[in-house]
Amino acid sequence: MKRYQIQALDGWNKLKLNETLEFTVKGTSRTIRVEFNTSDKVALYGSNTKDFADEKLLVSEEGLFTLITSISQTLYVRASSKEKSASITYKNRASDHNVEKMSDIKFTGLEMRRTRNPEMERLMHMVKTAQSEREQILLAEIAKVKTQNVEVIEDVKTAFPELAEGNKPSLPPSGLPKDNAEGTEAVSSANVETSAVSEDASISDGEPSK
């Protein structure tokens, strides 16, 4: 059987979700001890600034629990709960604290992730798995094509080896192969001789007979 020690009800105060507790420090440091009793799970955040820009999670609990911490500067504490109708009461043995209403800032850090439909989760998992398999197959095909291209290049190099330096064809200054150049010169010489014979024949025909 659980036993809860509530003591006098006069020392308990109600804390709303839009309110903050302010604990000040008069000396160098102090220890605060605050008892909470909540109807639902509540998260308590602490910060050294009113805007809770540097807030840190102090505790997340429900029911009756106690928060004990040491502070060296002013501490602001706010409560947050998924259940907007959560009832929160607290008891602070030291009365040197202030309760202030928070500005209309929406805190969404405590909003829990909504549970998806199990069937939808299964379908999404199947889609991701199929997409991953397709990507793996595509990568394997790309690697296979690259390997085949490398093999074809190697086969071409083997079938058509590069000529040695002494076996490479050379061209004369004219830009024609040597054999073609010699043939061209022989044809030119024959044409010159034919022209000379024709001229001699023409001259012989034109001279008067003695």
C-alpha distance (Angstrom), angle and dihedral (degrees) to the residues before:
residue distance angle dihedral
M1 . . .
K2 3.79 . .
R3 3.78 118.7 .
Y4 3.80 124.5 -158.5
Q5 3.80 122.8 -166.2
I6 3.80 105.5 -149.8
Q7 3.83 98.1 158.5
A8 3.79 117.6 -173.7
L9 3.78 115.9 2.1
D10 3.80 91.5 -145.6
G11 3.81 91.2 76.9
W12 3.80 94.1 56.8
N13 3.78 121.1 92.5
K14 3.77 131.9 -171.6
L15 3.79 120.2 -116.4
K16 3.79 121.5 -161.0
L17 3.79 124.5 -149.4
N18 3.79 91.2 -114.2
E19 3.82 94.1 52.4
T20 3.79 131.9 86.7
L21 3.78 133.4 -152.3
E22 3.80 115.5 -133.5
F23 3.81 119.0 -157.1
T24 3.78 115.1 -172.7
V25 3.81 129.0 -160.0
K26 3.78 119.4 -137.5
G27 3.79 98.3 178.0
T28 3.77 131.4 25.7
S29 3.80 96.2 -63.8
R30 3.77 144.4 -19.7
T31 3.78 141.1 -167.0
I32 3.77 120.6 -124.2
R33 3.78 125.8 -158.9
V34 3.78 117.6 -168.5
E35 3.79 126.1 174.2
F36 3.81 118.9 -150.3
N37 3.76 132.4 -166.0
T38 3.81 117.1 -171.5
S39 3.78 135.7 177.7
D40 3.83 93.5 -145.7
K41 3.76 137.6 21.6
V42 3.79 109.7 -65.6
A43 3.80 132.7 -173.0
L44 3.80 119.1 -148.6
Y45 3.80 118.5 -152.7
G46 3.78 126.1 -166.7
S47 3.80 130.3 -158.1
N48 3.78 140.2 165.4
T49 3.82 91.5 -136.2
K50 3.78 130.8 60.8
D51 3.80 93.4 -126.6
F52 3.84 90.6 57.3
A53 3.80 90.7 -132.6
D54 3.82 90.9 148.5
E55 3.79 96.9 33.6
K56 3.79 121.1 158.6
L57 3.77 129.6 -162.3
L58 3.80 109.8 -107.6
V59 3.79 102.1 178.1
S60 3.79 140.9 -20.1
E61 3.79 113.3 -155.4
E62 3.78 145.5 121.7
G63 3.76 133.1 -136.9
L64 3.79 121.3 19.3
F65 3.83 116.8 -9.8
T66 3.81 139.9 141.9
L67 3.81 129.4 -127.2
I68 3.83 115.4 -152.2
T69 3.80 121.6 176.5
S70 3.81 141.2 147.2
I71 3.79 119.5 -124.7
S72 3.80 133.5 -172.2
Q73 3.80 96.8 -170.7
T74 3.77 138.5 25.0
L75 3.79 112.5 -53.0
Y76 3.79 125.6 -157.4
V77 3.80 118.4 -160.2
R78 3.78 126.4 -167.3
A79 3.79 132.0 179.6
S80 3.78 126.3 -137.1
S81 3.78 130.7 -175.7
K82 3.77 137.8 175.6
E83 3.79 87.7 -134.1
K84 3.78 106.8 70.9
S85 3.80 90.8 -161.3
A86 3.81 93.8 56.4
S87 3.78 114.8 138.8
I88 3.82 115.7 -136.8
T89 3.78 126.8 -174.3
Y90 3.78 127.2 174.9
K91 3.78 139.6 -172.5
N92 3.78 124.2 -153.5
R93 3.79 117.4 -173.9
A94 3.79 90.1 -155.2
S95 3.77 112.8 63.8
D96 3.81 95.8 -156.9
H97 3.76 97.2 104.8
N98 3.78 134.2 100.2
V99 3.77 131.6 -138.9
E100 3.80 116.4 -145.8
K101 3.76 133.1 177.1
M102 3.75 114.3 -116.3
S103 3.78 123.6 -126.7
D104 3.77 118.4 -103.2
I105 3.82 94.3 -85.1
K106 3.75 117.7 145.0
F107 3.77 113.4 -135.2
T108 3.78 111.8 -160.4
G109 3.80 99.6 167.8
L110 3.79 93.3 100.8
E111 3.79 95.2 48.7
M112 3.76 105.0 121.3
R113 3.78 123.3 -133.7
R114 3.75 111.1 -96.9
T115 3.77 114.8 -118.1
R116 3.78 111.9 -115.5
N117 3.74 126.5 -138.2
P118 3.84 107.9 -83.9
E119 3.80 90.2 -133.5
M120 3.80 90.5 52.9
E121 3.81 90.2 48.4
R122 3.82 90.0 52.6
L123 3.81 92.6 48.9
M124 3.81 92.2 48.7
H125 3.80 90.1 49.9
M126 3.81 90.7 51.2
V127 3.81 91.4 49.4
K128 3.81 92.4 50.3
T129 3.80 91.4 47.2
A130 3.82 92.7 50.0
Q131 3.80 91.3 47.6
S132 3.80 91.0 50.7
E133 3.82 91.0 50.3
R134 3.81 91.4 50.2
E135 3.78 90.8 51.1
Q136 3.80 91.1 50.6
I137 3.82 91.6 50.1
L138 3.81 91.2 48.4
L139 3.79 92.1 50.5
A140 3.81 90.4 49.1
E141 3.83 91.4 51.3
I142 3.81 91.5 49.2
A143 3.80 90.9 51.0
K144 3.83 90.3 48.1
V145 3.82 92.6 52.0
K146 3.80 91.1 48.6
T147 3.81 90.3 51.7
Q148 3.82 91.5 49.9
N149 3.81 91.6 50.5
V150 3.78 90.9 52.2
E151 3.83 90.7 50.2
V152 3.84 91.8 50.5
I153 3.81 91.2 51.4
E154 3.79 90.7 50.1
D155 3.84 91.0 49.7
V156 3.81 91.5 51.3
K157 3.78 91.5 50.9
T158 3.81 90.0 50.1
A159 3.84 94.6 47.8
F160 3.80 94.2 45.5
P161 3.78 108.3 33.8
E162 3.75 118.8 -170.2
L163 3.83 115.4 -96.6
A164 3.76 118.7 -110.7
E165 3.78 117.6 -110.7
G166 3.87 93.0 -104.0
N167 3.81 93.5 47.9
K168 3.78 97.4 54.1
P169 3.88 113.8 110.2
S170 3.77 114.8 -109.4
L171 3.81 128.2 -153.3
P172 3.83 126.9 -146.2
P173 3.79 119.6 -120.2
S174 3.79 89.4 -91.1
G175 3.75 90.3 64.0
L176 3.84 94.4 -116.7
P177 3.78 127.7 109.2
K178 3.78 115.1 -93.3
D179 3.84 94.6 -112.1
N180 3.78 91.6 50.8
A181 3.80 90.9 48.6
E182 3.83 92.2 53.3
G183 3.82 91.5 48.1
T184 3.78 90.3 50.3
E185 3.80 91.5 51.8
A186 3.87 91.4 49.3
V187 3.81 91.3 51.3
S188 3.79 90.8 48.7
S189 3.86 91.4 51.5
A190 3.82 91.4 49.3
N191 3.78 90.5 50.4
V192 3.82 90.6 51.4
E193 3.81 92.6 50.2
T194 3.83 91.6 47.6
S195 3.80 90.1 51.6
A196 3.84 91.2 50.2
V197 3.83 93.0 51.2
S198 3.80 90.7 48.6
E199 3.79 91.5 52.0
D200 3.85 91.5 49.0
A201 3.76 90.1 50.3
S202 3.77 91.3 50.3
I203 3.78 92.1 50.9
S204 3.82 91.7 48.5
D205 3.77 90.9 52.4
G206 3.77 92.7 50.2
E207 3.87 96.7 52.4
P208 3.88 117.3 94.8
S209 3.74 116.7 -116.1
K210 3.82 116.3 -110.2
